[in-house]
Amino acid sequence: MATLIAYYSRTGENYWAGSVKNIDKGNTERVAEFIQEAVVGDLFEIETVKEYAADYYECIEEAQQELRAHARPEIKAYVENMDDYDTIYLGYPNWWGTCPMCVFTFLEHYDLSGKRIIPFCTNEGSGLASSERDVKKACPSAQLESGLSITGSQAEQSRDKVVSWAKQFA
């Protein structure tokens, strides 16, 4: 069996240590790449069909509206061979205390019974919040491991911490 590192990440304007900063590579993507380095899994980026607003504050308003509506935004693609994976590292930014709704679109597409899900998120101080509980609710028959929270503005420097954490599940 194999390992999948599935993640949603945002480039462009991001909240960054108390202000908004434009970034070329999403914080969650950076962490996902460190995990791939540690466990040699396949990377899969969760991408929405309708892009969120480029403006950070408009984006988080859209995200809040989706959360309130329990929306499941359409995503561009799914993993075709999900049965090949027994371990899934699941990455996302913490938006409004949980995963972006597109992550639930991804999760709910599959029967993940018996698979091990290992969450990781980037944030600027809110940690994993309720995301672990929400992932478990979306995938009740999966085995959920303890997640990792990385401060987004420190993602680029988090390699050692991420690799050490990810290897414990390999």
C-alpha positions as CSV (number, residue, x, y, z in Angstrom):
1,M,0.0,0.0,0.0
2,A,1.0,3.6,-0.6
3,T,0.9,7.0,1.0
4,L,-1.0,10.0,-0.3
5,I,-0.4,13.6,0.7
6,A,-3.5,15.5,-0.3
7,Y,-3.7,19.2,0.4
8,Y,-5.5,22.4,-0.3
9,S,-3.2,25.5,-0.3
10,R,-3.6,29.2,-1.1
11,T,-1.1,31.3,-3.0
12,G,-1.3,35.1,-3.3
13,E,-2.6,37.1,-0.4
14,N,-2.4,35.3,2.9
15,Y,-2.6,36.4,6.5
16,W,1.0,36.5,7.7
17,A,2.2,37.4,11.2
18,G,-0.4,40.1,11.8
19,S,-0.7,41.5,8.3
20,V,-1.5,40.4,4.7
21,K,1.4,39.3,2.5
22,N,1.6,38.0,-1.1
23,I,3.2,34.6,-1.3
24,D,4.2,32.6,-4.4
25,K,3.8,29.2,-2.9
26,G,1.1,28.3,-0.4
27,N,2.1,27.5,3.2
28,T,0.2,24.2,3.2
29,E,1.9,23.2,0.0
30,R,5.3,23.8,1.5
31,V,4.4,21.6,4.5
32,A,3.0,18.9,2.1
33,E,6.4,18.9,0.2
34,F,8.3,18.4,3.5
35,I,6.0,15.5,4.3
36,Q,6.6,14.0,0.9
37,E,10.3,14.3,1.5
38,A,9.9,12.4,4.8
39,V,7.6,9.6,3.8
40,V,7.9,9.4,0.0
41,G,4.2,9.6,-0.8
42,D,2.3,10.9,-3.8
43,L,1.3,14.6,-3.8
44,F,-2.2,15.6,-4.8
45,E,-3.4,19.2,-4.7
46,I,-7.1,19.8,-4.1
47,E,-8.1,22.6,-6.4
48,T,-11.5,24.3,-6.6
49,V,-13.2,24.8,-10.0
50,K,-14.2,28.3,-8.9
51,E,-11.2,30.2,-7.5
52,Y,-11.5,32.1,-4.3
53,A,-11.1,35.9,-4.5
54,A,-7.5,37.1,-4.9
55,D,-8.1,39.6,-2.1
56,Y,-7.5,37.9,1.2
57,Y,-10.4,39.6,3.1
58,E,-12.8,38.8,0.3
59,C,-11.6,35.2,0.3
60,I,-12.2,34.7,4.0
61,E,-15.7,36.1,3.6
62,E,-16.4,33.6,0.9
63,A,-15.0,30.9,3.1
64,Q,-17.2,31.9,6.0
65,Q,-20.3,31.9,3.7
66,E,-19.4,28.4,2.5
67,L,-19.0,27.2,6.1
68,R,-22.3,28.6,7.2
69,A,-24.0,27.0,4.2
70,H,-22.2,23.7,4.6
71,A,-21.2,24.1,1.0
72,R,-19.2,21.6,-0.9
73,P,-17.4,23.5,-3.7
74,E,-16.7,21.6,-6.8
75,I,-13.1,20.5,-7.2
76,K,-11.2,20.1,-10.4
77,A,-10.1,16.4,-10.0
78,Y,-10.1,13.4,-7.7
79,V,-7.6,10.7,-7.0
80,E,-8.5,7.9,-9.4
81,N,-6.8,5.1,-7.6
82,M,-7.7,5.9,-3.9
83,D,-7.9,2.2,-3.2
84,D,-4.1,2.0,-3.6
85,Y,-3.6,4.2,-0.6
86,D,-3.8,3.1,3.1
87,T,-2.4,6.3,4.6
88,I,-3.5,9.9,3.7
89,Y,-1.8,12.9,5.0
90,L,-4.5,15.6,4.7
91,G,-3.4,19.3,4.6
92,Y,-5.3,22.5,4.7
93,P,-5.2,26.1,6.0
94,N,-7.4,26.6,9.1
95,W,-10.3,28.7,7.8
96,W,-12.8,29.7,10.5
97,G,-11.8,27.0,12.9
98,T,-11.9,24.1,10.4
99,C,-10.9,22.9,7.0
100,P,-11.9,24.8,3.8
101,M,-15.2,23.3,2.6
102,C,-13.5,22.0,-0.6
103,V,-11.5,19.6,1.7
104,F,-14.8,18.1,2.7
105,T,-15.8,17.8,-0.9
106,F,-12.7,15.8,-1.5
107,L,-13.1,13.5,1.6
108,E,-16.8,12.8,1.1
109,H,-16.2,11.6,-2.5
110,Y,-14.6,8.4,-1.2
111,D,-15.3,5.6,1.1
112,L,-12.2,6.0,3.4
113,S,-13.2,3.1,5.7
114,G,-10.1,1.6,7.3
115,K,-7.7,4.2,5.9
116,R,-5.5,6.2,8.2
117,I,-5.9,9.9,7.9
118,I,-3.2,12.2,9.3
119,P,-4.2,15.9,9.3
120,F,-1.9,18.9,9.1
121,C,-2.9,22.5,8.9
122,T,-1.3,25.9,8.6
123,N,-2.6,28.9,10.5
124,E,-1.6,32.1,12.2
125,G,-2.3,31.0,15.8
126,S,-5.6,29.1,15.8
127,G,-4.0,25.7,15.6
128,L,-6.1,22.7,14.4
129,A,-9.2,24.1,16.2
130,S,-12.2,21.8,15.4
131,S,-10.7,20.4,12.1
132,E,-9.7,17.0,13.5
133,R,-13.2,16.4,14.9
134,D,-14.8,17.6,11.7
135,V,-12.6,15.3,9.6
136,K,-13.5,12.4,11.8
137,K,-17.2,13.3,11.4
138,A,-16.7,13.3,7.6
139,C,-14.8,10.0,7.7
140,P,-16.2,8.0,10.7
141,S,-14.8,4.7,9.6
142,A,-11.3,6.0,9.0
143,Q,-8.5,5.9,11.6
144,L,-7.7,9.5,12.5
145,E,-4.2,10.2,13.9
146,S,-3.2,13.3,15.9
147,G,-2.6,16.2,13.6
148,L,0.1,18.8,13.2
149,S,-0.4,22.6,13.3
150,I,2.2,24.8,11.6
151,T,2.2,28.6,11.8
152,G,1.9,29.7,8.2
153,S,4.5,32.5,8.4
154,Q,6.9,29.9,9.7
155,A,6.1,27.1,7.2
156,E,9.2,27.7,5.1
157,Q,11.4,27.1,8.1
158,S,9.4,24.2,9.5
159,R,11.1,21.4,7.6
160,D,12.8,19.6,10.6
161,K,9.6,19.7,12.7
162,V,7.4,18.5,9.9
163,V,9.8,15.7,8.8
164,S,10.2,14.5,12.4
165,W,6.4,14.5,12.9
166,A,5.6,12.8,9.6
167,K,8.1,10.0,10.0
168,Q,6.4,8.8,13.2
169,F,3.5,7.5,11.0
170,A,5.7,6.0,8.2
